[in-house]
Amino acid sequence: MINAYRQYAEGGYADKRTVLQGESITFYIASSLPNVTVTVVRQTDQPGGEVRLVIPGLVPNPYDSISACTPSQGCRWEPTYVLDVPTDWPSGYYTAEFPVQGTSQVRSIHFVVAEAAPGSTANVLYVLDMSLGQAYNVWGGASLYGCFDSSGVWKDTVPDRVSSLRPMLRSHTQSPGGPIDPPYSTPHQDEVFRRWLSARHELAYASNDSMEMLERRFGGRFLDSYPLVVVTGSQEYISHELLDLLQRYVERGGHLYLSTTEFAFWIVRFESDGDAMVVYKTDPRRDPLSARFPDRVAALGDVVRNIEDDFGVALSHGIGINTGFGGSPILVLDPDHWALAGSGLSAGADLTIANKWLSPGAWIDGHPLKIVSADIPPIHQEIIAAGAMPALIAPSWVDLDIRIDGVQNKTFPRDLPSDTVTSPVVAVLHVGAGTILVDSGIYYRAPYDPPVAGMIERVFERWGVPAQSASHE
């Protein structure tokens, strides 16, 4: 561990990001304390949903064990504690917290408890984004966004593989000599929305890097156990396999709420049930799969897969990437749509505002507007709202698309009508036997904007998943 990060050298990790009720999870902790007390907490605001377990007197790995860590392979520490998860612990987002000597700081290990019998207590599956935190994790001296070297100089060189078997130190400060950003309190971005939604619906949880394992574990029927799957947050690092699973889930009749700010910006591979994440950021041709399986390359999302074909939106079709635009107002186009019933909104009224920097969007054209570059037929598209201003793709993004064209460019359109524009959208899409509510990352406005909250709940109710409390009004 380099000197710049030495102040955060005490930490811990788990051997899993998602553990089933009734199974075990192992914690690995390094500390300068001779003994540590670990407190396991379920992160919830709901009365009666609390879980708190205090585990005193644990002997951690020594402080100098940090030298046994690399960003690509993780840490090789001795187990500190094996937790047998009780069968009656509710599915949820949990942290295992422990103190740092001589400070008021607390380190946390983040994990999810999933239902051992999928769908037994909840009808909504919340897919928690754990991969973004690992992409920014500088523990061991490297991240997918660069890191300080041993002399305190920032290096942009990134590895092709990062391990989840290391403590979380998500930091992106680029000033040699510090100060270094302290570890983030959570490895994901949707905490406020998650708590808002959990006050209205009983949620089951799984981490996005564990979905492939869970589908195998339950014979390909894990997702099908839930009538509604919610994918929000960043979801910037997502695998081909998870995209396939979500697509097939919807085609079979499932309902998906897809509202992310950076959906599938990078398409990755998860190895060893999510213990490591692989992505070839600098050149997709370096991926060993590029020759025989070019459709499974782990690289820039738009280069290796046309996201918009399957899910209606793509990040490079959104707003804000170095364009100079601020947040775009999202204006109502269809005030009579059933998702806006009782809202009192008229055509042209503000539904909300899109994210200022990154918002997936769509190439839209016609009257009424339709997504013209998706495989979803116009008759199966219900566009409720769209951005107030057309959005442009940043020159740097276009240059990157063109530069990699010779390899395999899946998305950048060159045959659309000249008056076609790209815009953030809010739409209900019918795919196979199922349905997607897709929007340009406006989930984060639901706790603050009643029209957004009401729209989401009306759609969920139409899908047979009504809120347990709180009104649409």
Helices and strands as residue ranges (DSSP letters): G 3-8, E 11-14, E 18-20, E 24-30, E 36-42, E 52-58, G 63-68, E 69-70, E 74-75, E 81-84, E 92-99, E 106-114, E 124-128, H 131-136, E 147-148, E 154-155, E 161-163, H 191-198, E 203-207, G 208-210, H 211-217, G 223-225, E 228-233, E 237-239, H 240-251, E 255-260, E 266-271, E 276-278, G 284-286, G 294-296, H 301-304, H 307-311, E 314-319, E 329-332, G 338-340, E 350-353, E 359-365, E 370-371, G 378-380, E 381-387, H 395-403, H 405-408, E 421-423, E 425-431, E 434-439, G 442-445, H 450-462
